[in-house]
Amino acid sequence: MNASPMNNDTPRVLLIGGGIGGMAAALSLARLGLSVELLEQSSHIGEIGAGLQLGPNAFAALDALGVGEAVRSGSVFTDRLVMMDAVDCGEIASVPVGEAFRARFRNPYAVSHRADLHGALFDAVQRQPLIRVHTGAQVDVLELGGARVQAHTRDGRHFGADAVVGCDGVKSIVRAQLIGDAPRVSGHVVYRAVVPAEDMPADLRWNAPVVWAGPNCHLVHYPLRHGELYNLVVTFHSRDQEVWGVSEGSQAEVLSYFDGVHARPRQLLDRPSSWRRWSTADRDPVANWSEGNATLLGDAAHPMMQYLAQGACMALEDAVTLGAAVRACRREDGRFDLPAAFRLYASARVPRTARVVLSVREMGRLYHAKGVERLVRNSLWVGRTPERFYDAVEWLYAWRPERCLDDADPALRPSARDLHAAH
């Protein structure tokens, strides 16, 4: 889509996947002067899904990519984070995310439509002359292992480059070659929908992401697009053997899983006219996802379930860290050592993303607690001050671009002088 002026010394990188992670990675690399060929299998650029939550760490990454203000303009800044008991309607926890939260983490907590976030990134990509976007480019054959990588698409196109970054999600073709592991299908099914604000129950039009935690299920709602819409998400443990994928949802199926839920949150299930159904999967963390001139990013590297609302946030962090690693591995002659940069990037990201993946699994257990475990969960945050909540999530929300290489293996890290130059 974009003309991309370059010379023979300009490294060319293939990015496979044009979602949030792929767009962010394209910006991160092109801003360093690398030429990017982004291959998206869909015939048009866009995002499926509905809303997403953006923590302060996501905004720190978006600012580093130059799109923070564009995303802020379309986001809803929430007043608090709320967890309710879906059985008795009691409040389990309410965490303010206003002025004190912003002062602590230097950024807000917000919610956005996925299409708005993706659109802001794509708008910036279209303004970047070093990025070319190719649609309808489903990669069937990928040749790795040499000084160059080659990608062959189903429609007969061929792309060569100095390196490749797999941003192609849970079913990543790049990961299949680098690691070859199978996704862990969770058995947890997620239904998502968007409804007009006027169709939401008046007493549930809260300016907050609200979790209604129930036995083996939960419901989430929050406003989108300046309160004109509401995002609805429901999750349940499927009684069937699941296969990872996305399909049209069935309201009858949704209703069959929420019999033990109080009428107040249960009324949300009647509001959407249609649902999209996700059978979710993650993967066990791996110690490394880079090899030579190939690496992974976002869900291709560390797919996770939704219980901490960090999937997109981690992909944005990945993109910024990838750029920092590439910059740090620029040699004295001005050339980039991409294999060294990819090793440095993966080393920096593996500990953090593994912690998120494993924490997400535990949070899912808390959300879906039943019996005595439910009573224990409901007692965990009684009397806890906002500051104690902030302390508990500092490891997650206090991430900063200027410190993004801190967790890397010291043996892979550049000198202090080079690291300073990378920022």
C-alpha positions as a Markdown table, in Angstrom:
| # | Residue | x | y | z |
|---|---|---|---|---|
| 1 | Met | 0.0 | 0.0 | 0.0 |
| 2 | Asn | 2.9 | 2.4 | 0.8 |
| 3 | Ala | 5.8 | 3.2 | -1.5 |
| 4 | Ser | 8.9 | 2.4 | 0.4 |
| 5 | Pro | 12.1 | 4.1 | -0.6 |
| 6 | Met | 15.2 | 2.2 | 0.4 |
| 7 | Asn | 18.7 | 1.4 | -0.6 |
| 8 | Asn | 20.6 | -1.9 | -0.6 |
| 9 | Asp | 21.9 | -1.3 | 2.9 |
| 10 | Thr | 18.4 | -0.9 | 4.4 |
| 11 | Pro | 17.5 | -4.1 | 6.2 |
| 12 | Arg | 14.2 | -5.6 | 5.1 |
| 13 | Val | 12.0 | -7.3 | 7.7 |
| 14 | Leu | 8.9 | -9.4 | 7.0 |
| 15 | Leu | 6.1 | -9.1 | 9.5 |
| 16 | Ile | 3.5 | -11.8 | 9.2 |
| 17 | Gly | 0.1 | -10.7 | 10.7 |
| 18 | Gly | -1.5 | -7.3 | 10.5 |
| 19 | Gly | -3.3 | -7.2 | 13.9 |
| 20 | Ile | -2.5 | -4.8 | 16.7 |
| 21 | Gly | 0.9 | -6.5 | 17.4 |
| 22 | Gly | 1.9 | -6.5 | 13.7 |
| 23 | Met | 1.0 | -2.8 | 13.2 |
| 24 | Ala | 2.8 | -1.8 | 16.3 |
| 25 | Ala | 5.9 | -3.8 | 15.4 |
| 26 | Ala | 5.9 | -2.2 | 11.9 |
| 27 | Leu | 5.9 | 1.2 | 13.4 |
| 28 | Ser | 8.6 | 0.4 | 15.9 |
| 29 | Leu | 11.0 | -1.0 | 13.2 |
| 30 | Ala | 10.2 | 1.6 | 10.5 |
| 31 | Arg | 10.9 | 4.4 | 13.0 |
| 32 | Leu | 14.5 | 3.0 | 13.2 |
| 33 | Gly | 14.9 | 3.1 | 9.4 |
| 34 | Leu | 14.2 | -0.5 | 8.6 |
| 35 | Ser | 12.1 | -1.4 | 5.6 |
| 36 | Val | 9.0 | -3.4 | 6.6 |
| 37 | Glu | 6.9 | -5.7 | 4.4 |
| 38 | Leu | 3.7 | -6.5 | 6.4 |
| 39 | Leu | 1.7 | -9.5 | 5.2 |
| 40 | Glu | -1.9 | -9.8 | 6.3 |
| 41 | Gln | -3.9 | -12.8 | 5.2 |
| 42 | Ser | -7.3 | -11.0 | 5.2 |
| 43 | Ser | -8.4 | -9.3 | 2.1 |
| 44 | His | -8.8 | -6.0 | 4.0 |
| 45 | Ile | -7.2 | -4.4 | 7.1 |
| 46 | Gly | -9.4 | -4.4 | 10.2 |
| 47 | Glu | -9.9 | -6.0 | 13.6 |
| 48 | Ile | -12.6 | -8.4 | 14.6 |
| 49 | Gly | -13.8 | -8.2 | 18.2 |
| 50 | Ala | -15.3 | -5.6 | 20.4 |
| 51 | Gly | -13.8 | -3.7 | 23.3 |
| 52 | Leu | -10.5 | -4.0 | 25.1 |
| 53 | Gln | -9.0 | -2.6 | 28.2 |
| 54 | Leu | -5.8 | -0.5 | 28.2 |
| 55 | Gly | -3.7 | -0.3 | 31.3 |
| 56 | Pro | -1.1 | 2.4 | 32.0 |
| 57 | Asn | 1.6 | 0.1 | 30.5 |
| 58 | Ala | -0.3 | 0.1 | 27.2 |
| 59 | Phe | -0.4 | 3.9 | 27.0 |
| 60 | Ala | 3.4 | 4.0 | 27.8 |
| 61 | Ala | 4.0 | 1.8 | 24.8 |
| 62 | Leu | 1.5 | 3.7 | 22.6 |
| 63 | Asp | 3.3 | 7.0 | 23.5 |
| 64 | Ala | 6.6 | 5.4 | 22.5 |
| 65 | Leu | 5.1 | 4.4 | 19.2 |
| 66 | Gly | 3.8 | 8.0 | 18.6 |
| 67 | Val | 0.1 | 7.1 | 18.7 |
| 68 | Gly | -0.8 | 7.6 | 22.3 |
| 69 | Glu | -2.8 | 10.8 | 21.8 |
| 70 | Ala | -4.7 | 9.3 | 18.9 |
| 71 | Val | -5.8 | 6.3 | 21.0 |
| 72 | Arg | -6.6 | 8.5 | 24.0 |
| 73 | Ser | -9.0 | 10.6 | 21.8 |
| 74 | Gly | -11.2 | 7.6 | 21.2 |
| 75 | Ser | -11.0 | 5.9 | 24.6 |
| 76 | Val | -13.2 | 6.1 | 27.6 |
| 77 | Phe | -11.3 | 6.8 | 30.9 |
| 78 | Thr | -12.9 | 4.8 | 33.6 |
| 79 | Asp | -13.5 | 5.8 | 37.2 |
| 80 | Arg | -12.7 | 2.4 | 38.9 |
| 81 | Leu | -12.3 | -1.3 | 38.4 |
| 82 | Val | -15.1 | -3.3 | 39.9 |
| 83 | Met | -15.6 | -7.0 | 40.8 |
| 84 | Met | -19.0 | -8.1 | 41.9 |
| 85 | Asp | -20.3 | -11.4 | 43.1 |
| 86 | Ala | -22.7 | -12.7 | 40.4 |
| 87 | Val | -24.5 | -15.0 | 42.9 |
| 88 | Asp | -25.5 | -12.5 | 45.6 |
| 89 | Cys | -24.7 | -9.1 | 43.9 |
| 90 | Gly | -22.3 | -8.2 | 46.7 |
| 91 | Glu | -19.3 | -6.0 | 45.9 |
| 92 | Ile | -16.0 | -7.9 | 46.1 |
| 93 | Ala | -13.6 | -5.1 | 45.2 |
| 94 | Ser | -13.7 | -1.6 | 43.8 |
| 95 | Val | -10.4 | 0.1 | 42.8 |
| 96 | Pro | -10.4 | 3.8 | 41.9 |
| 97 | Val | -8.3 | 4.6 | 38.8 |
| 98 | Gly | -8.6 | 8.3 | 38.9 |
| 99 | Glu | -6.1 | 11.0 | 39.8 |
| 100 | Ala | -4.2 | 9.0 | 42.4 |
| 101 | Phe | -3.9 | 6.0 | 40.1 |
| 102 | Arg | -2.6 | 8.2 | 37.2 |
| 103 | Ala | -0.1 | 9.8 | 39.5 |
| 104 | Arg | 1.2 | 6.5 | 40.6 |
| 105 | Phe | 1.5 | 4.9 | 37.1 |
| 106 | Arg | 1.9 | 8.1 | 35.0 |
| 107 | Asn | -0.9 | 7.0 | 32.7 |
| 108 | Pro | -4.7 | 6.3 | 32.8 |
| 109 | Tyr | -6.8 | 3.2 | 32.8 |
| 110 | Ala | -9.1 | 3.2 | 29.8 |
| 111 | Val | -11.3 | 1.1 | 27.5 |
| 112 | Ser | -11.5 | 1.3 | 23.8 |
| 113 | His | -13.0 | -0.4 | 20.8 |
| 114 | Arg | -10.4 | -2.8 | 19.2 |
| 115 | Ala | -11.1 | -1.3 | 15.8 |
| 116 | Asp | -10.3 | 2.2 | 17.2 |
| 117 | Leu | -7.0 | 1.1 | 18.6 |
| 118 | His | -6.1 | -0.9 | 15.5 |
| 119 | Gly | -7.2 | 2.0 | 13.3 |
| 120 | Ala | -5.0 | 4.5 | 15.1 |
| 121 | Leu | -2.0 | 2.2 | 14.6 |
| 122 | Phe | -2.9 | 1.6 | 10.9 |
| 123 | Asp | -3.3 | 5.3 | 10.2 |
| 124 | Ala | 0.3 | 5.8 | 11.5 |
| 125 | Val | 1.5 | 2.9 | 9.4 |
| 126 | Gln | 0.0 | 4.4 | 6.3 |
| 127 | Arg | 2.0 | 7.6 | 6.9 |
| 128 | Gln | 5.2 | 5.7 | 7.2 |
| 129 | Pro | 7.0 | 5.4 | 3.8 |
| 130 | Leu | 9.2 | 2.5 | 4.9 |
| 131 | Ile | 6.2 | 0.2 | 5.5 |
| 132 | Arg | 4.4 | -1.7 | 2.7 |
| 133 | Val | 1.2 | -3.6 | 3.6 |
| 134 | His | 0.1 | -6.5 | 1.5 |
| 135 | Thr | -3.4 | -7.9 | 2.0 |
| 136 | Gly | -4.8 | -11.3 | 1.0 |
| 137 | Ala | -1.3 | -12.6 | 1.7 |
| 138 | Gln | -1.7 | -15.9 | 3.5 |
| 139 | Val | 1.7 | -17.5 | 4.0 |
| 140 | Asp | 1.6 | -21.2 | 3.1 |
| 141 | Val | 5.4 | -21.8 | 3.0 |
| 142 | Leu | 8.1 | -20.1 | 5.0 |
| 143 | Glu | 11.7 | -20.8 | 4.5 |
| 144 | Leu | 14.0 | -20.1 | 7.5 |
| 145 | Gly | 17.5 | -21.1 | 8.5 |
| 146 | Gly | 19.6 | -19.2 | 6.0 |
| 147 | Ala | 20.9 | -15.6 | 5.8 |
| 148 | Arg | 17.6 | -14.7 | 4.2 |
| 149 | Val | 14.0 | -15.7 | 4.8 |
| 150 | Gln | 11.5 | -16.5 | 2.1 |
| 151 | Ala | 7.7 | -16.4 | 2.4 |
| 152 | His | 5.4 | -17.8 | -0.3 |
| 153 | Thr | 1.7 | -16.9 | -0.2 |
| 154 | Arg | -1.3 | -19.0 | -1.2 |
| 155 | Asp | -2.0 | -16.7 | -4.2 |
| 156 | Gly | 1.6 | -17.2 | -5.6 |
| 157 | Arg | 3.4 | -14.2 | -4.3 |
| 158 | His | 7.0 | -14.4 | -3.0 |
| 159 | Phe | 8.6 | -12.2 | -0.4 |
| 160 | Gly | 12.3 | -12.2 | 0.6 |
| 161 | Ala | 13.8 | -10.4 | 3.6 |
| 162 | Asp | 16.7 | -10.3 | 6.0 |
| 163 | Ala | 14.5 | -11.3 | 8.9 |
| 164 | Val | 10.9 | -12.3 | 9.9 |
| 165 | Val | 8.7 | -11.5 | 12.9 |
| 166 | Gly | 5.7 | -13.7 | 13.4 |
| 167 | Cys | 2.8 | -11.6 | 14.6 |
| 168 | Asp | 0.3 | -14.2 | 13.4 |
| 169 | Gly | -1.5 | -15.2 | 16.6 |
| 170 | Val | -2.2 | -18.5 | 18.2 |
| 171 | Lys | -1.9 | -20.5 | 14.9 |
| 172 | Ser | 1.4 | -18.8 | 14.0 |
| 173 | Ile | 3.2 | -20.4 | 11.0 |
| 174 | Val | 6.4 | -18.9 | 12.3 |
| 175 | Arg | 6.0 | -20.4 | 15.7 |
| 176 | Ala | 5.2 | -23.8 | 14.1 |
| 177 | Gln | 8.7 | -23.8 | 12.6 |
| 178 | Leu | 10.6 | -22.2 | 15.5 |
| 179 | Ile | 9.0 | -24.2 | 18.4 |
| 180 | Gly | 6.4 | -26.6 | 17.0 |
| 181 | Asp | 4.3 | -26.9 | 20.1 |
| 182 | Ala | 0.5 | -27.2 | 20.3 |
| 183 | Pro | -1.8 | -24.6 | 21.8 |
| 184 | Arg | -3.5 | -25.5 | 25.1 |
| 185 | Val | -7.2 | -25.3 | 24.4 |
| 186 | Ser | -8.6 | -24.0 | 27.7 |
| 187 | Gly | -12.2 | -25.2 | 27.5 |
| 188 | His | -13.2 | -21.6 | 28.4 |
| 189 | Val | -15.6 | -20.1 | 25.9 |
| 190 | Val | -15.9 | -16.3 | 25.5 |
| 191 | Tyr | -18.9 | -14.6 | 23.9 |
| 192 | Arg | -18.5 | -10.9 | 22.9 |
| 193 | Ala | -21.0 | -8.3 | 21.8 |
| 194 | Val | -21.6 | -4.6 | 21.6 |
| 195 | Val | -24.9 | -3.0 | 22.4 |
| 196 | Pro | -26.2 | 0.6 | 22.2 |
| 197 | Ala | -26.1 | 2.4 | 25.6 |
| 198 | Glu | -29.9 | 2.8 | 25.6 |
| 199 | Asp | -30.3 | -1.0 | 25.5 |
| 200 | Met | -28.2 | -1.4 | 28.7 |
| 201 | Pro | -30.1 | -1.7 | 32.0 |
| 202 | Ala | -30.0 | 1.8 | 33.5 |
| 203 | Asp | -28.6 | 0.6 | 36.8 |
| 204 | Leu | -25.6 | -1.0 | 35.1 |
| 205 | Arg | -24.4 | 1.9 | 33.0 |
| 206 | Trp | -21.3 | 2.3 | 35.0 |
| 207 | Asn | -18.2 | 4.1 | 33.9 |
| 208 | Ala | -16.0 | 1.1 | 34.8 |
| 209 | Pro | -15.0 | -2.3 | 33.6 |
| 210 | Val | -17.2 | -4.5 | 35.8 |
| 211 | Val | -16.6 | -8.2 | 36.4 |
| 212 | Trp | -19.5 | -10.3 | 37.7 |
| 213 | Ala | -17.7 | -13.3 | 39.0 |
| 214 | Gly | -19.8 | -16.5 | 39.1 |
| 215 | Pro | -19.3 | -20.3 | 39.4 |
| 216 | Asn | -17.4 | -21.5 | 36.4 |
| 217 | Cys | -18.5 | -18.3 | 34.6 |
| 218 | His | -18.3 | -14.5 | 34.6 |
| 219 | Leu | -19.8 | -11.5 | 32.9 |
| 220 | Val | -18.0 | -8.2 | 32.0 |
| 221 | His | -19.4 | -4.8 | 30.8 |
| 222 | Tyr | -18.0 | -1.4 | 30.2 |
| 223 | Pro | -18.7 | 1.7 | 28.0 |
| 224 | Leu | -17.2 | 2.4 | 24.6 |
| 225 | Arg | -17.0 | 5.3 | 22.2 |
| 226 | His | -17.8 | 8.0 | 24.8 |
| 227 | Gly | -20.5 | 6.0 | 26.4 |
| 228 | Glu | -22.5 | 5.5 | 23.2 |
| 229 | Leu | -22.0 | 1.7 | 23.3 |
| 230 | Tyr | -21.4 | -0.9 | 25.9 |
| 231 | Asn | -19.1 | -3.9 | 25.5 |
| 232 | Leu | -20.5 | -7.2 | 26.8 |
| 233 | Val | -18.3 | -10.2 | 27.5 |
| 234 | Val | -19.4 | -13.5 | 29.0 |
| 235 | Thr | -17.2 | -16.5 | 29.7 |
| 236 | Phe | -18.0 | -20.0 | 30.8 |
| 237 | His | -16.4 | -23.4 | 31.1 |
| 238 | Ser | -17.7 | -25.4 | 28.1 |
| 239 | Arg | -19.3 | -28.8 | 28.7 |
| 240 | Asp | -18.0 | -29.9 | 25.3 |
| 241 | Gln | -14.6 | -30.7 | 23.9 |
| 242 | Glu | -13.5 | -27.4 | 22.4 |
| 243 | Val | -11.3 | -26.6 | 19.4 |
| 244 | Trp | -9.6 | -23.2 | 19.3 |
| 245 | Gly | -11.4 | -20.8 | 16.9 |
| 246 | Val | -14.0 | -18.0 | 16.3 |
| 247 | Ser | -17.6 | -18.6 | 15.2 |
| 248 | Glu | -21.0 | -17.1 | 15.4 |
| 249 | Gly | -22.6 | -17.5 | 18.8 |
| 250 | Ser | -25.8 | -18.9 | 20.0 |
| 251 | Gln | -27.9 | -17.1 | 22.6 |
| 252 | Ala | -29.4 | -20.4 | 23.7 |
| 253 | Glu | -25.9 | -21.7 | 24.5 |
| 254 | Val | -25.1 | -18.6 | 26.5 |
| 255 | Leu | -28.3 | -18.8 | 28.6 |
| 256 | Ser | -27.7 | -22.5 | 29.3 |
| 257 | Tyr | -24.5 | -21.7 | 31.3 |
| 258 | Phe | -25.8 | -19.0 | 33.7 |
| 259 | Asp | -28.6 | -20.6 | 35.7 |
| 260 | Gly | -26.9 | -20.0 | 39.0 |
| 261 | Val | -26.4 | -16.3 | 38.4 |
| 262 | His | -28.5 | -13.5 | 40.0 |
| 263 | Ala | -31.1 | -11.9 | 37.8 |
| 264 | Arg | -29.4 | -8.5 | 37.9 |
| 265 | Pro | -26.3 | -9.5 | 35.9 |
| 266 | Arg | -28.2 | -12.3 | 34.1 |
| 267 | Gln | -30.4 | -9.7 | 32.4 |
| 268 | Leu | -27.4 | -8.7 | 30.3 |
| 269 | Leu | -27.6 | -11.9 | 28.4 |
| 270 | Asp | -30.8 | -10.9 | 26.6 |
| 271 | Arg | -29.4 | -7.5 | 25.3 |
| 272 | Pro | -27.3 | -8.4 | 22.3 |
| 273 | Ser | -28.9 | -9.2 | 19.0 |
| 274 | Ser | -25.9 | -11.3 | 18.0 |
| 275 | Trp | -22.8 | -12.7 | 19.6 |
| 276 | Arg | -19.3 | -13.8 | 18.4 |
| 277 | Arg | -18.0 | -16.9 | 20.1 |
| 278 | Trp | -14.3 | -17.5 | 20.9 |
| 279 | Ser | -13.0 | -20.9 | 22.1 |
| 280 | Thr | -9.9 | -19.7 | 23.9 |
| 281 | Ala | -6.4 | -21.1 | 24.1 |
| 282 | Asp | -3.0 | -20.2 | 25.5 |
| 283 | Arg | 0.4 | -21.9 | 25.6 |
| 284 | Asp | 2.8 | -22.8 | 28.3 |
| 285 | Pro | 5.6 | -20.3 | 28.5 |
| 286 | Val | 8.8 | -21.1 | 26.7 |
| 287 | Ala | 12.4 | -20.0 | 27.5 |
| 288 | Asn | 13.1 | -18.6 | 24.1 |
| 289 | Trp | 11.1 | -17.7 | 21.0 |
| 290 | Ser | 13.9 | -16.4 | 18.7 |
| 291 | Glu | 16.2 | -18.3 | 16.5 |
| 292 | Gly | 18.6 | -16.6 | 14.1 |
| 293 | Asn | 16.8 | -14.0 | 12.0 |
| 294 | Ala | 13.3 | -15.1 | 13.1 |
| 295 | Thr | 11.3 | -14.2 | 16.2 |
| 296 | Leu | 7.7 | -14.0 | 17.5 |
| 297 | Leu | 5.5 | -11.2 | 19.0 |
| 298 | Gly | 2.2 | -11.0 | 20.7 |
| 299 | Asp | -0.1 | -14.0 | 20.7 |
| 300 | Ala | 2.4 | -15.9 | 18.5 |
| 301 | Ala | 5.0 | -15.6 | 21.3 |
| 302 | His | 2.8 | -15.8 | 24.5 |
| 303 | Pro | -0.9 | -16.4 | 23.9 |
| 304 | Met | -2.9 | -15.8 | 27.0 |
| 305 | Met | -6.5 | -15.9 | 28.1 |
| 306 | Gln | -8.4 | -12.7 | 28.9 |
| 307 | Tyr | -8.6 | -12.6 | 32.7 |
| 308 | Leu | -6.1 | -9.7 | 33.2 |
| 309 | Ala | -7.1 | -7.9 | 30.0 |
| 310 | Gln | -3.4 | -7.8 | 28.9 |
| 311 | Gly | -3.2 | -9.5 | 25.6 |
| 312 | Ala | -3.1 | -6.3 | 23.5 |
| 313 | Cys | -1.1 | -4.5 | 26.1 |
| 314 | Met | 1.7 | -7.2 | 26.0 |
| 315 | Ala | 1.8 | -7.1 | 22.2 |
| 316 | Leu | 2.3 | -3.3 | 22.4 |
| 317 | Glu | 5.1 | -3.7 | 25.0 |
| 318 | Asp | 6.7 | -6.4 | 22.7 |
| 319 | Ala | 6.7 | -4.0 | 19.8 |
| 320 | Val | 8.5 | -1.3 | 21.7 |
| 321 | Thr | 11.0 | -3.7 | 23.3 |
| 322 | Leu | 11.7 | -5.2 | 19.8 |
| 323 | Gly | 12.6 | -1.7 | 18.5 |
| 324 | Ala | 14.7 | -1.0 | 21.6 |
| 325 | Ala | 16.6 | -4.2 | 21.1 |
| 326 | Val | 17.2 | -3.6 | 17.4 |
| 327 | Arg | 18.5 | -0.1 | 18.1 |
| 328 | Ala | 20.7 | -1.4 | 20.9 |
| 329 | Cys | 22.3 | -3.9 | 18.5 |
| 330 | Arg | 23.3 | -1.4 | 15.8 |
| 331 | Arg | 26.9 | -1.8 | 15.1 |
| 332 | Glu | 29.6 | 0.9 | 14.8 |
| 333 | Asp | 29.3 | 0.7 | 11.0 |
| 334 | Gly | 25.6 | 1.6 | 11.3 |
| 335 | Arg | 24.3 | -1.9 | 10.3 |
| 336 | Phe | 21.8 | -3.7 | 12.5 |
| 337 | Asp | 22.7 | -7.1 | 13.9 |
| 338 | Leu | 19.1 | -8.5 | 13.8 |
| 339 | Pro | 19.8 | -12.0 | 15.2 |
| 340 | Ala | 21.5 | -10.5 | 18.2 |
| 341 | Ala | 18.6 | -8.0 | 18.6 |
| 342 | Phe | 16.1 | -10.8 | 18.4 |
| 343 | Arg | 17.9 | -12.8 | 21.1 |
| 344 | Leu | 18.1 | -9.7 | 23.3 |
| 345 | Tyr | 14.4 | -8.9 | 22.7 |
| 346 | Ala | 13.2 | -12.4 | 23.6 |
| 347 | Ser | 15.5 | -12.5 | 26.7 |
| 348 | Ala | 13.9 | -9.3 | 27.9 |
| 349 | Arg | 10.3 | -10.3 | 27.3 |
| 350 | Val | 10.2 | -14.0 | 28.3 |
| 351 | Pro | 10.2 | -13.5 | 32.1 |
| 352 | Arg | 7.6 | -10.7 | 32.1 |
| 353 | Thr | 5.2 | -12.4 | 29.6 |
| 354 | Ala | 5.5 | -15.7 | 31.3 |
| 355 | Arg | 4.5 | -14.1 | 34.6 |
| 356 | Val | 1.5 | -12.6 | 32.9 |
| 357 | Val | 0.4 | -15.9 | 31.3 |
| 358 | Leu | 0.6 | -17.7 | 34.6 |
| 359 | Ser | -1.0 | -14.9 | 36.6 |
| 360 | Val | -3.9 | -14.9 | 34.1 |
| 361 | Arg | -4.6 | -18.5 | 34.7 |
| 362 | Glu | -4.8 | -17.9 | 38.5 |
| 363 | Met | -7.0 | -14.9 | 38.0 |
| 364 | Gly | -9.4 | -17.1 | 35.9 |
| 365 | Arg | -9.6 | -19.5 | 38.9 |
| 366 | Leu | -10.5 | -16.6 | 41.2 |
| 367 | Tyr | -13.2 | -15.2 | 38.8 |
| 368 | His | -14.8 | -18.6 | 38.5 |
| 369 | Ala | -14.5 | -19.8 | 42.1 |
| 370 | Lys | -17.5 | -21.7 | 43.6 |
| 371 | Gly | -18.3 | -23.2 | 47.0 |
| 372 | Val | -15.8 | -22.5 | 49.7 |
| 373 | Glu | -13.3 | -21.1 | 47.2 |
| 374 | Arg | -15.9 | -18.4 | 46.3 |
| 375 | Leu | -16.1 | -17.4 | 50.0 |
| 376 | Val | -12.3 | -17.2 | 50.3 |
| 377 | Arg | -12.1 | -15.1 | 47.1 |
| 378 | Asn | -14.8 | -12.7 | 48.4 |
| 379 | Ser | -12.7 | -12.2 | 51.6 |
| 380 | Leu | -9.4 | -11.5 | 49.9 |
| 381 | Trp | -9.8 | -7.7 | 49.4 |
| 382 | Val | -12.0 | -6.7 | 52.3 |
| 383 | Gly | -10.6 | -3.6 | 53.9 |
| 384 | Arg | -7.8 | -3.2 | 51.3 |
| 385 | Thr | -6.9 | 0.4 | 50.6 |
| 386 | Pro | -6.4 | 1.7 | 47.0 |
| 387 | Glu | -2.7 | 2.0 | 47.7 |
| 388 | Arg | -2.5 | -1.7 | 48.6 |
| 389 | Phe | -4.2 | -2.5 | 45.3 |
| 390 | Tyr | -1.7 | -0.3 | 43.5 |
| 391 | Asp | 1.2 | -2.0 | 45.2 |
| 392 | Ala | -0.2 | -5.4 | 44.0 |
| 393 | Val | -0.3 | -4.4 | 40.4 |
| 394 | Glu | 2.8 | -2.2 | 40.2 |
| 395 | Trp | 4.8 | -5.0 | 38.6 |
| 396 | Leu | 2.2 | -5.0 | 35.7 |
| 397 | Tyr | 1.2 | -1.4 | 35.2 |
| 398 | Ala | 4.5 | 0.4 | 36.0 |
| 399 | Trp | 6.3 | -0.9 | 32.9 |
| 400 | Arg | 8.2 | 1.9 | 31.1 |
| 401 | Pro | 9.8 | 1.9 | 27.6 |
| 402 | Glu | 13.1 | 3.3 | 28.9 |
| 403 | Arg | 13.5 | 0.2 | 31.1 |
| 404 | Cys | 12.2 | -2.4 | 28.7 |
| 405 | Leu | 15.5 | -4.2 | 28.3 |
| 406 | Asp | 16.2 | -4.4 | 32.1 |
| 407 | Asp | 15.1 | -8.1 | 32.4 |
| 408 | Ala | 17.3 | -9.3 | 29.5 |
| 409 | Asp | 20.1 | -11.8 | 30.1 |
| 410 | Pro | 23.2 | -9.7 | 31.1 |
| 411 | Ala | 25.3 | -11.7 | 28.7 |
| 412 | Leu | 23.1 | -10.5 | 25.8 |
| 413 | Arg | 22.8 | -6.9 | 26.8 |
| 414 | Pro | 24.8 | -4.2 | 25.1 |
| 415 | Ser | 27.2 | -2.0 | 26.9 |
| 416 | Ala | 25.9 | 0.8 | 29.1 |
| 417 | Arg | 26.9 | 3.3 | 26.5 |
| 418 | Asp | 25.0 | 1.5 | 23.8 |
| 419 | Leu | 22.0 | 0.9 | 26.0 |
| 420 | His | 21.8 | 4.6 | 26.8 |
| 421 | Ala | 21.9 | 5.4 | 23.1 |
| 422 | Ala | 19.0 | 2.9 | 22.5 |
| 423 | His | 16.7 | 5.3 | 24.4 |
